[in-house]
Amino acid sequence: MLVCYLTCCLALLTCLIFFGFLFIVSFQFIVATLVMSVEDRSWMYHGWKDNGCHSEEWVRNTNAFLDHVFCSAPNAANTRVVCPCSDCRNRVRRRRGVMSMHLCKRGFMSGYTRWTEHGEHSITVSKHIIPLMAQMKCWPTLMTQ
């Protein structure tokens, strides 16, 4: 009877350790995937020049942004979408041509690397998750933000 009880306890403990390890690894993977899935959008600010000589990367990616924004519009020529230029700051709706001109002349508004007004969802890390991650020592770069 005692041997059976100890065997069951050992099996239960082994399962708890194994599944706890899987939970931590899965949690780390999910958080890392969410954070790493945020595309690098430094081109929005590093490639734009106020003299109009924008980098090829900036022009290519800005055109891709405009395509992304206006692709789902049924009548793109007349559709107005909030303009993310540094003056409009997603408060004024513009047609594609005007938005393109604004971005070329004024650049993107600061800090708009997650296009929440243009179809992307914001990714937030809960204030409760960061201390938990700090305890697990799984994502030290997030703890400093």
N, C-alpha and C positions, 0 to 999 in steps of 0.2 A: 504494500500500500504506500509506504513512504517512498519507495523507488519510483513508483508511478507518479506520485505527487511531485517529486523533484524533477522528473523527466518532463512533466507538463509545464512546470515553472520555467525550466531551462528553455523549452521550446517557445513559450510565451515571451520570455525575455529576448530570445534570439529574434523572434518576429518583430517585437517592438523596436529593437535596435536597427534591424534591417529596414523596416518601413519608415522609421524616423530618419534614417540616412537618406532613403529615397525621397522623402518629403523635402528635406533640406536641399538635396541636389536639384529636385524639380523646381523648388521655389527659386533657387539661384538662377537656374536656366530661364525661367519665365521672366524674372526681373531683368536679367542681362539681355534677353531678347527684346523686351519692351524698350529698354534704354538704347540698345544698339540699333533698333529699327528706326530711330529718329535719324533721318537722312542728314548728312553734312550739307549745310546750306551756307557755308562761309562765302561761297561764290557771290551771294547776293550783295555782300558788302565789300569784299576784296576786289572784285572785278569791275565794279562801277567807278567811273572817274568823272568828276564834275566838269572836266573839259570836253566830255563827249567821246573820248577814246576808250570805250569799254573793251574789256578783254573778250576774246572769242568765246570763252566759256560762259561769261556773263550773258552775252547775246544769245547763245544757244539755249542756255537754261532759262532765260527770261522768256524766250519764245515758247519753250516747253511749258513753262508756267502758264502763259496766256492760253496755249492749247488746252491745258488741263482745266483751266477756269471756264473756258467758253465751249468746250467740246460737248457738254451735255445740254447746251442751250438749243431749243428747237429753232429759234430764229436768231442766230448769232449776230447778224448785222444790226439788229435792233435791240438786242439784249443788253441790259446795263447790270454791271456787277460792281460791288464795292471795290474801290481802288486802293491798293496798299502802298501808294507812293508816300513819300515823307510829308507831303502837305495834306493829302486827303485822309490818310491814316484809317482806312476802312470805314469812313463815315459818309462818303459820297459815292453814288453809283455812276459808273462811266461805261461807255462803249469800248470795245476792244482797241480801236485806233487811238482814242484819247488816253486810255490806260497805258498803252504801249509808249506813247509820247511822254506821259507823266513819269513813267519808270525810267525812261532814257534821260530825261532832263533832271529829275529830282531824286531818283533812286528809291529803293524800298524803305519803308518806315523802319526805324531801328527795332531790333529784337523780334521781327516777325519771321522766325525760322520755322514755326509750326503754323501751317496755313489753315487755321481754324475757321476763318471766314470764307474759305474757298474749298470746303469739302473735306478737310482733314479733321480728325478727332484729336482733342488734346490728350496728352498722356501726363498724368499726375501720379506722383508717388506719395502715398498717404503719410502723414506725419507719424503714424503708428508703425508703418513698415520700416522706416529708416532706423529707429532704435533696435528693432528686431533684427535687421540685417547687420547692424553694428555688433550685436551680441554674437551673431553667427560668423562675423568677420568675413562676409562673402562679397561685399561690394564697397570697399573703403572709399572709393571716389565719390559716392553719393553722400557719404556722411559729412563731407565738407561743404556741400551745397546748401 
